Amino acid sequence: MTSPFLENLKKSVEEGDFNSEAAKKIIEIDKLADIVAPTGGAEANLIKRVEEVGYAESVSEEEAVALNSDYEKEMERIKKQDGVNKQLAILVEIEDIVKLSIEDMLAFIDELDDKFSKEFEEEDPMFADLAQKIEQINSKYNPIINN
């Protein structure tokens, strides 16, 4: 029986949401655990495993505890890395949204420049504040977009 965590991890890897070597190794371990799991009896599964791989390896209780400890540490590291990756993804998404908003604003400014080009050229006082704001925005945000 597979834990819900492993099922979610396996699903994430298969869907490409979480793609790391560690996750792939965990899925391999899970598959091996399914082979040794008591579905056909421990002895039958052990025999099947020996036939497939060609050997059976037994470990002492101390080695099993050490392996479990290593496994737990690796799982904790993977969880931590996954959390960092999620935060990074959020930050990149926000950055993309901000960039698109700036691009929309600059496109709107281009439309205003075209629409009121005559008034801007003639320096019509009615359009002075609009022209000034357009200049401020262009000088502030064009360098950001052009990087």
N, C-alpha and C positions, 0 to 999 in steps of 0.2 A: 504494500500500500504506500503510495507516494504522498508526501506531506503537501498541504496547500501551497506552501512557500515554493517548493520545488516545482509544482504544477504551474504556478504563476511565472516562475523563472523560465521554465521550459517554453511556455507559451510566448513570453517576451522574446526569447532568443529566436524561436521559430518565426515570429512576425517581424523580426529585425529591430525591435524596440530596444533590446539590450543585447549588445553583441560584444562579448569579451571572451578571451580564451578561458578565463576562470569559469565563466558560466557554461561554456561548452564542456569543460572537464566535469563540472558538477552533473550535467545531463548524462555524460558517459558513466559516471559513478552511479547515478540513479538507475540507469539501464542495467548495470551489473547487479545492483541491489535487487532489482526485480527478478533477476535470474536466481539469486540466492534466497529470495523471499519464500515463505512457506506456502507456495501455491500448489506444489506437487509433493510436498514433504521435503524437509531439509536434506535428507539423504539423496533423494531423487534429483533435487536441484543441484546438489554438490556434484553428483555424478555427471549430470548434464554439463555443468561448468567445466569439469575436468575434460570431458570429451571435446567441448568447443575450444578451449584454450590449450589444453594439453597438460595442465598441472593444476594443483590446488595448493594454496598457500595458507598455512595456519599461523596465527600470531598469538603471542602470549597476552594475558590480560593487561599487563603493563604496556605492551605495544599497542593494544587496542585503545587503551585510555589515551596514550600519546597521539595516536591517529585521530581519535575523536576530538582531542584538544586542538590539534592542527586544523582539523575540519572546521571547528567552531570559530577559530581565529580567522580562517580564510573567509568564512561566511560573513563574519563581522566586517572584515575589510571590504568585501564585495558590497555589503549593505551601505557602508560609508561612502564608497566610490559611487554607488548608484545615487545616493542622496546628493553628492556633489554634482554629478552629471545632470540631475534634474534641475538644480539651481542654475547651472550653466545654461541649460536649454531655455529656462525662463528668461534669463538675462539676454540671451541672443534674440529671443522672440520679442522682448520689449524693445531692444535696439532696432530690430527690423520695423516694428510698428512706428517708432519715432522717426526713422529715416523715411518711411513711406509718407508719414504726415508732413514732414518738411518738404518732400518732393511735391506733394499735393499743393502745399502753400505756395511754393515757387512756381508751379504750373499756373495757379490762379493769378499770381503776380504777372506772369507773361500775358495772360488773357487781359488783365487790366491795362498793361502797357499797350497792347494792341488796340483795345477799345478806346482808351483815352490818350492815344499818342498825340493827337492834334492839340488837345488841351494842355498836355505836359510840355510840348514844344513851345506853345504860346505862353507858357508859365501863367496860366489862368489862376488867379488867386483862390478861386473856389476849390481847386484841385491841389493846392500847395501841401496841405496836411497829408493827403493821400500819397502824393509824390514823395514826400519826406519819409513816410512810413515804409513805402516800397523800397527806398534806398537803404533805410536802416535794416530791414529784413534781408535784403540782398547781401549787404556787407556782412551781416552776422551769420547767415545760414549757407550761402553759396560755398564758402571755404569748407564747411563741414561735409557737404554733399560731394564736393569735388575731390575729397581725400580718398 
